[in-house]
Amino acid sequence: MERGISRHVVRFVHLNGTYYALKELPPRIAEREYRLLIELGERAVPAVDPIGIVADRGELESVLITRHLDFSLPYRLILGRRMLPAPGTSIRAALAELLVRLHLAGFFWGDCSLSNALFRRDAGALSAYLVDAETGELHERLSDGQRMHDIDIAEENLSGELYDLAAELEREVVADPWAFAEDVRRRYEQLWAELTEEQVFGVGQGQKLEERLRRLNDLGFDVEEVELVSQGGEVRLRLHSKVVEPGHHRRRLLRLTGLDAQENQARRLLNDLTRYKAYLERTGDAPVSDAAAAGRWLSEIFEPTIASIPPELLGKRAAAEIFHEILEHRWFLSERAGRDVGLKKATQSYVDQILRKAPDEKLPLV
């Protein structure tokens, strides 16, 4: 299997239709990483799922078992084989958001690197997952100093890995590894500021609060509570990191349809659901609630579309990503034809022209 670089022995095994990663570690470190991964899962941080530890192996080290992340891509596959358009931009954005989400949860990574993350397609972008937590620390809240130290480590690790990959492949993988790493820092700082920075507005400018919350929702975050402090003729809006919660669109899609998707995928599917609801209302097919429309969209649009994909091709992409790409292909075909070609025709064209030629990504192989 394709994988990143690890300082420990890592093996993959297949059991009852599921793949697992087995990593040898000293017993104390294995137990610590296992506990950290469990805690990260409870805090809804994107990370691999811990399954258990094999201990008491005599003179041998313990083995940490995690579930393989289906449809995940290591950075060497993305950058080394140029599988995605503009992969550098997608990876930088994904890493920056992963660091923000970890820091919001109070997690100091201590070894952020491309090798310690995996990436999943997310409606034309990428989402990043943590796969190595052995150097991490969980706190109630990180100080600015801890956050900046983590970013400094990330910047150095990222640039070093990119130089190493370029030397191994004997070609350039990104234009400038240092600029790549600096851009991750810049994206991180911008997103962190948007999520946590204090905002000042006039007493009569209540719409500013609504605008700020809408921007956060557009970024895929919810705010559980806000603090408004009146001082003279102005109001200060304070957002604390502990009440900013990622996954706004994922949670709404899951609540309405039961589908679990990446954040950008969920946003795209919700947009199609909204379009379908408007179609029902426009055709007079009985006014429906969001929940009722979601049920019909799932049974009449999403599920039949995915069911029409040949079974041997379903390992190419996750179902939500396939549906997103079909919608993109439908738009392209409709623009070229000057009319809406319809979902059924777009699906068949997508399967024949795109999906059959795509590499299998459920289990990337060397």
N, C-alpha and C positions, 0 to 999 in steps of 0.2 A: 504494500500500500504506500501511496505517496504520503510523506510526513515531513515535519520540520526537523531541525537539529535538536538533539536532547543530550544532556550531560549524563543521563542515566540509560540503562538498558530498557527499551520499550518494545513490546511485542503485541501483535493483534491476534485475537482469536475469534472464531465464529461458533456460536452456540444457539440452537433453536431459532435461527433466522435473524439473530442480532449479533453485531460485532462489538467487541470490547477491547479497550486498550489496557495493557498490563505494564506497569512501570515499577521497576525495582528501586527501593529506597531504604535507607536505614529506618528501623522500626519507629523511632520517635518522630522522625520527619514524615513518614507515611501516615501515622495517626493524626499528626497536626494538619497535614494537607487535606486529609479526609474530612476532618471537622470543619475546616475553612470552606471547603466546597459545599458541604451541607448547609452551612450558614449563609453562603452566597445564594444558594438556591432558595432558601427561605426568604431572602431579601429581594428576590426576583431579579438578580443580576445575571446577565447572559454568561453562563459558564457550563462546562461539561458536567454531566450527572455522575456523582460518586456512587459506586455499587457496594464496595466493601474492601477489606484488607485481608490478605493472606499473611499470617504471622507464624511465629514458632517454626521457622524453617531451618532450625539448627544453626549452622554457621552462615547460611545464606541470608540476604536481606529480605525485608518484607516486600510484598507486592501490592500496590494500590491499583484497584480495578475501577475504571470509569467506562461509561457507555460511549461507544463511538458516535459522534455527531453526524447523523445522516445529512447528505447534500452539503457537507462542509468542504472547503477548499483551503489547503495550506498556501501560504504566500509564494512558495517556490513554484507551485503549479500555476498560479495566476501570473506572476511576473516572469517566470521562466519560459512559459509557453504562450504568453500573450492571449489568454483565453477571453478576456473581456475588453471592450472598448474603454480607453482611458483608465486602465486598472489602477494606476498610481493615485489618481484623484479619489477613486472609490475607496481604496484601502486607507488613505489618509483620513478621510471623513469618518470611516468606520472605527479606526483606532482612536480618534479623538473622542467620539461619542462613547466608546467603551470605557475610556479613562474617566470621562465625566460621570458615567453611571457608577463605576466603581467608587469614585470619590464621594458621590452623593450618598452611597451606602456606608461610608466610613472605612473603606478598604484601601490600604496602602499596598500597592502591588510589589514594589521593590525590584522588579525585573521585567518591566514591560518590554516586549520584543516581538518581532514578527513571528519568531519560532514558537512563542508562548501563546499565540492566538490562532484561531481558525476563522474562516470567513464563509458566510452563506450569501447566495444571491438574494437580493431584496428589491424586486421591482425595478431593475435597472441599476441599482446601487448594490452595496454590500453591507452586511451586518457582521460585527466582530464578536467572538466568544473567547473568554479566557479558558485556557486548557492547562495552565500550570500555576498553582497558587502556593508553592512550597516556601517562597520568600515573603509571602504576604502577611499583613497584620490587620486585624479588625479593631476599629475604635468606634466609640460613640459618635465622634465627629473628627474630621481631619483639620488640622491647622493649615493656614496658608503656607507655612514653611514645609510641612509634610507634603502638601500637594505639589509645590514647586520642586521639591527634591525628587519626587516620583517622575515629574515631567523631565527633569534634567537627566535622570537615568534612562528614560525612554528615548530621549533625543540622541544620546550617545549610542545606545544599543541599536536603534533603527538604522542609523547611518553606517555603523560598523557592519551589520548584517548585509546591507545592500552592496557595500564594497566587496564583501566576501562572496556574495552570489555572482556579482559581475566578474570577479576573478575566476570563479569556478566555471562559469559559462563562456568565459573569454569574450564577453560582449557587454555593452552597457544595458542595464535593466531599467534604470531611471536616469534622467538627464543629470541630476545632481543629488546624490544621497543626503548631503547636509541640508539642501533646500527642502528635500522631502521631509526630513525630520523636523525642521523649523516650521514647516507648514502644519504638521500635526500639532505642534505647540500652539501656533496661531489659531487654528480651528478650535482647539481645546479651550483656550482663553476666551474666545468669542462666545462659545456655547455656555461656558461656565458663567460669564458675565450676564448673558441673557436670562439664565435660569435663577441667578441669585442676587444680582445687583439691585441696589436701592434706587427707586425712581421717585422724583419729586414733581408734583403737578398742583395746579390751583384748586381751591375748594370747589369751584364750579365746573371742574373738568373730570367728572366722574367717568366719562367715556374712556379716559386714559387707562383706568383699571381694566375695563372690558377689552380694550385693544391689547394690553399686555397679556392677559390671560388667553386671548385668541392666538397671539403669536406663539405662546408656549404650547398650545394645543396643536398648532400647525407643525411645530418641531417634534411633536409626539410625546409631550409631557403634560401631566395634570398637576395642579397645585391643590393640596388638601386644605390649606388655610392661608390667609394673608394677614399681615399686620399693617394697619393704617394708623399713622401717628400725625395728628394735626398740630401744626406749629405756626401760629399767626395766620397768615392768609394762604398757607400752602399745606399740602398733605404729602407725607412720605410713605411710600409703599415699600414694605420689606418682605422679601421672600426668603425663608430659611431653607437651607439645603435639605434638611430632613423631611420637609413637607412637599418637596418637588418629586413627583413620581413619574418615571418613564412608562411608555406603553399605552398612551391614550387611545390610539386607533386599534391596537391589538385587543385591548380589553373590550372596546365597543363591539368589534366584529365577533369576538368570542361570545359576548353576552347575547347578541342578536342571532347568530347562526351556529354557534358551537365550533366554528373553524378557528384553528390556531395558526397564525401566520406571523411573518416578520412585520415590523412596523410599517414600512413603505408598501408592502404587499397589502396589508390590511387597509391602508388608506385608499389604495387603488380599487380594491374589492368593494369598499364602502361607497366609493364614487359610482361604481357600476350599479350597486344596489339602489342608490339614490336615483340614478337615471331610470332604472326599472320601475321604481315606485311612481315617478313622475309620468312614465308611460301608462301605467295602470290608471292613474287619475285622469290623464288626458283622454284615454279611450273610454272613460266612464265605466270601467270595470270595478265598480264599487269602491268607495273611499276605504283605504286600508291604513292601519297603524304601522309604525316602523317595524314592530315585531311580526305582524302578519305579512307585510311586504317581504321581510327578510326570509320568512318561511317559504314563500312562493318563489322568490329568487333562488333560494338554495335548491329547491326541488325541480324547478322548471328551467333554470339557466345554468347554475354552477355545476351541479352533480351530473346532468346529462352531458355537458361539455367535457368534463373530465372522464366520464364513462366512455366517451367516443374515442379517446386516445388509445391506440393499440397497447395492450398490456406490456409488451416487450419494450416499449418506449417510456414507461412511467418512471424508470430509474434515471432518466436523463435530468429531470428537474423535480422539485417539490410541486405538489398540485397547485398551490397558490401562485407559484412563479410561472407555471405553465399557463394558467388562466390570465395572468397579467400580460404575458408575451403574446397570447392570442388576441387580447384587446389591442395591444400595440400593433400587431399585424393587421387586424381589422381596420384600424385607423389608416394605416399605410395603403392598404388595398382600396379603401373607400376614397381616399384623397386622389389616388391615381385614376379611379373609375368615375369620379365626380358624383358618386352616390354611395349610400350605405350598402355594402355588399352582404351584410348579414353575418350573424355569428357562425352559422353552420358552414357556410362557404369559407369563411376566414379560418375556421378550425381545420378544415381539410387541407387548405393551402399551407397553413402553418406546419402541420404534421409532415406534409410532403417536402416542403421547401426548406424548413428550418430544423425541426425536431429530429428527423431521421439522421441528419448530418452532425448533430450536436454530440459531444462526448458524454459518456455516462458519468454523472457526478454524485450519485448516491454513495458510491464507494470508489473514489478516485484511485486508480492503480498506477504503479510506476510504468 
